[in-house]
């Protein structure tokens, strides 16, 4: 059995699916823990900007006997639930930087120890809102990976059928085949070239599609899929494999045609 870039892509997608499932679990655990944290006692109010559209949520600044234990608990919850699935093992990214990447800069600023910001009901709602947004994004990504896995399986079946046939056919020298057998082989290779072309066309169409849970969260596959394989020797594993296999079939077909001409 011949190994192709598609096989490597399948392994990568499986690994990403596992990692995404763990992150989804981490976000859910974070939400549960934050929901269980009681707001701090506060007396004065301010605002913190959250979300991509700058949604404002009322929060509190420390005054009198107010405390900031709530924000410390949120930071601890984040460090134990989301962070392990957001930062690669061995990396030393500051906690607030990770919070900023996952829950927005404004939430990270409000949770910073130096900000002395108590956990108000408004800030708590803002944190939960951002965490819920991450849940939605993860779901969209999960669906994208599931679609990619299914498409890779289909592509792998097509490629395996063709490569297996070529491997078996190569066992018999063309010089030992009669005219009719050579003609059938030439026709079969033409069919396989068409399959490779269809595979490439279907792949390009898939990359132009959009996966979405809601219209506002829709993402085009061409914006996500290439990121999965950015460290691969080829940018598009399926397209590259389909192109190379079509070229192989064309070369085999040319060799068969040369023998057919000699037999005429």
matplotlib code that plots the C-alpha trace (Angstrom):
import matplotlib.pyplot as plt

x = [0.0, 1.4, 1.4, 0.4, 0.0, -3.7, -2.7, -0.7, -3.6, -5.9, -3.6, -3.4, -7.2, -7.7, -5.1, -6.8, -10.3, -8.9, -7.3, -10.5, -12.6, -10.4, -10.5, -14.3, -14.4, -12.0, -14.2, -17.3, -15.6, -14.5, -18.0, -19.3, -16.7, -17.3, -21.0, -20.3, -18.2, -20.0, -19.5, -17.3, -18.8, -18.6, -19.8, -18.6, -19.2, -17.4, -17.5, -15.4, -15.5, -16.0, -16.6, -15.7, -18.3, -17.4, -20.4, -20.2, -20.7, -21.0, -18.3, -17.0, -13.9, -12.6, -14.0, -14.2, -14.3, -14.7, -12.4, -10.9, -11.1, -13.6, -11.2, -8.5, -10.8, -11.6, -7.9, -7.3, -10.3, -9.0, -5.4, -6.8, -9.4, -8.8, -5.1, -3.8, -5.5, -4.6, -0.8, 1.5, 3.3, 6.6, 5.6, 5.7, 3.1, 1.9, -1.5, -3.1, -1.8, -3.6, -6.8, -6.5, -6.3, -9.2, -11.5, -10.5, -8.0, -10.6, -11.5, -7.8, -7.3, -10.2, -8.9, -5.3, -4.2, -2.8, -6.2, -7.7, -11.0, -13.7, -15.8, -19.1, -22.2, -21.6, -18.0, -19.0, -21.7, -19.1, -16.6, -19.3, -20.4, -16.9, -16.6, -19.9, -18.6, -15.5, -17.9, -19.7, -16.4, -15.2, -18.4, -17.9, -14.4, -15.5, -18.0, -15.3, -12.9, -15.7, -16.4, -12.7, -12.3, -15.1, -13.7, -10.3, -11.7, -13.4, -10.2, -8.2, -10.5, -10.2, -6.4, -6.0, -8.1, -6.0, -2.6, -3.4, -4.5, -1.3, 0.9, -0.8, -0.7, 3.0, 3.7, 3.2, 5.4, 3.5, 5.5, 3.6, 0.1, -1.9, -3.6, -7.0, -5.5, -3.4, -6.5, -8.5, -5.6, -5.4, -9.2, -8.9, -6.1, -8.2, -11.0, -8.6, -7.4, -11.0, -11.4, -8.3, -9.7, -13.0, -11.3, -9.4, -12.5, -14.6, -11.8, -11.7, -15.4, -15.2, -12.6, -15.0, -17.8, -18.7, -19.3, -21.5, -23.6, -25.2, -24.7, -22.5, -20.1, -19.7, -16.2, -14.9, -13.0, -10.2, -9.5, -9.2, -8.2, -4.8, -3.8, -4.1, -1.3, 0.9, 3.9, 3.4, 5.8, 2.7, 0.1, -2.8, -2.4, -5.4, -4.9, -1.2, -1.9, -4.6, -2.3, 0.6, -1.6, -3.2, 0.3, 1.3, -1.7, -0.9, 2.6, 1.4, -1.2, 1.5, 3.6, 0.6, -0.2, 3.4, 2.9, -0.5, 1.1, 3.7, 1.1, -0.9]
y = [0.0, 3.4, 6.2, 9.7, 13.1, 12.3, 9.6, 12.2, 14.6, 12.0, 11.6, 15.3, 15.8, 12.9, 14.6, 18.0, 16.4, 14.9, 18.2, 20.1, 17.8, 18.3, 22.0, 22.0, 20.0, 22.6, 25.5, 23.8, 23.1, 26.8, 28.0, 25.7, 26.9, 30.6, 30.2, 28.8, 31.8, 34.5, 38.1, 40.2, 42.9, 46.2, 49.8, 51.7, 50.8, 51.2, 49.6, 47.0, 46.6, 43.0, 41.1, 41.8, 44.5, 46.3, 45.2, 46.9, 45.1, 46.8, 45.9, 47.3, 49.0, 48.3, 50.7, 50.4, 46.8, 45.2, 42.3, 40.9, 37.2, 36.5, 37.5, 35.4, 32.4, 33.1, 33.2, 30.0, 28.3, 29.4, 28.2, 24.8, 24.3, 26.2, 27.1, 23.5, 23.1, 26.6, 26.7, 24.0, 22.0, 23.6, 27.1, 29.8, 32.2, 34.5, 33.6, 37.0, 36.7, 33.4, 34.9, 37.8, 35.4, 33.2, 35.7, 39.2, 41.8, 43.7, 40.7, 40.0, 43.6, 43.4, 40.1, 41.3, 41.2, 44.8, 46.1, 45.4, 44.8, 43.0, 40.3, 42.2, 40.5, 42.5, 41.3, 37.8, 37.9, 39.3, 36.5, 33.9, 35.5, 35.3, 31.7, 30.9, 32.5, 30.2, 27.3, 28.3, 28.8, 25.4, 23.8, 25.4, 24.1, 20.6, 20.5, 21.7, 18.9, 16.3, 17.4, 17.4, 13.9, 12.6, 14.2, 12.8, 9.3, 9.6, 10.9, 8.2, 5.5, 6.9, 7.2, 3.7, 2.2, 3.8, 3.1, -0.5, -1.0, 0.6, -1.5, -4.7, -3.8, -3.0, -6.6, -7.6, -6.0, -4.2, -6.3, -9.4, -8.0, -8.4, -5.5, -5.9, -6.0, -2.9, -1.1, -2.0, -0.7, 2.5, 3.0, 2.2, 4.8, 7.4, 6.7, 7.1, 10.4, 11.6, 10.4, 12.4, 15.5, 15.1, 14.6, 17.9, 19.7, 18.4, 19.4, 22.9, 23.2, 21.9, 24.5, 27.3, 26.0, 27.5, 25.7, 27.6, 27.1, 30.5, 32.9, 35.3, 32.5, 31.0, 30.3, 29.4, 26.1, 27.7, 29.9, 27.0, 23.9, 25.1, 26.0, 22.3, 21.5, 24.6, 22.5, 19.9, 19.7, 20.6, 23.2, 21.2, 17.5, 16.3, 18.6, 17.7, 14.0, 14.2, 16.1, 13.8, 10.7, 12.2, 12.8, 9.2, 7.9, 10.1, 8.7, 5.1, 5.8, 7.2, 4.1, 1.9, 4.0, 3.6, -0.2, 0.1, 2.0, -0.7, -3.4, -1.6]
z = [0.0, -1.1, 1.6, 0.3, 1.8, 2.3, 4.8, 6.7, 6.5, 8.0, 11.0, 11.5, 11.4, 13.9, 16.3, 15.9, 16.6, 19.8, 20.9, 20.1, 22.1, 25.1, 24.7, 24.4, 27.7, 29.2, 28.2, 29.6, 32.9, 33.0, 32.4, 35.2, 37.6, 36.9, 37.2, 40.7, 41.8, 43.8, 42.8, 45.2, 47.4, 45.6, 45.9, 42.8, 39.2, 35.9, 32.5, 30.6, 26.9, 25.8, 22.6, 19.0, 18.7, 21.9, 24.0, 27.3, 30.6, 34.0, 36.4, 39.6, 40.9, 44.4, 47.1, 50.8, 52.0, 48.5, 47.6, 44.4, 45.4, 42.6, 39.8, 41.4, 41.4, 37.7, 36.9, 38.7, 37.0, 33.6, 34.3, 35.3, 32.5, 29.3, 29.4, 29.3, 25.9, 24.6, 25.2, 24.0, 26.6, 27.6, 26.5, 29.1, 27.8, 30.6, 31.9, 31.1, 27.5, 27.2, 28.7, 26.2, 23.3, 24.5, 26.2, 24.7, 25.9, 27.9, 30.0, 30.6, 31.6, 34.1, 35.5, 35.9, 39.6, 39.3, 38.2, 41.6, 39.9, 42.0, 40.2, 39.7, 38.3, 35.1, 34.7, 35.5, 32.7, 30.3, 31.1, 30.6, 27.4, 25.9, 27.1, 25.4, 22.2, 22.4, 22.7, 19.5, 17.7, 18.8, 17.6, 14.1, 14.1, 15.1, 12.3, 9.9, 11.0, 10.8, 7.2, 6.4, 7.8, 5.7, 2.6, 3.3, 3.7, 0.3, -1.3, 0.3, -1.1, -4.6, -4.4, -2.9, -5.7, -8.4, -6.8, -6.0, -9.7, -11.0, -8.6, -9.7, -13.4, -13.3, -12.3, -16.0, -18.6, -21.4, -23.9, -22.7, -23.3, -26.4, -28.3, -26.6, -23.1, -23.9, -25.2, -22.0, -19.9, -21.9, -21.3, -17.6, -17.2, -19.0, -16.5, -13.6, -14.9, -15.0, -11.4, -10.4, -12.1, -10.4, -7.0, -7.5, -8.6, -5.7, -3.3, -4.7, -4.3, -0.7, 0.1, -1.1, 1.1, 4.5, 7.7, 10.2, 13.2, 12.6, 9.8, 11.8, 12.8, 9.3, 8.2, 4.8, 4.7, 2.6, 5.7, 8.1, 6.2, 5.0, 8.6, 9.5, 7.1, 7.2, 8.3, 5.6, 2.6, 0.4, 1.1, -0.2, 0.4, -1.5, -4.5, -4.6, -4.4, -7.1, -9.4, -9.0, -9.5, -12.6, -14.0, -13.1, -14.9, -17.9, -18.1, -17.8, -20.5, -22.8, -22.3, -23.2, -26.2, -27.5, -27.4, -29.1, -31.9, -32.4, -32.6, -35.4]

ax = plt.figure().add_subplot(projection="3d")
ax.plot(x, y, z, "-o")
ax.set_aspect("equal")
plt.show()
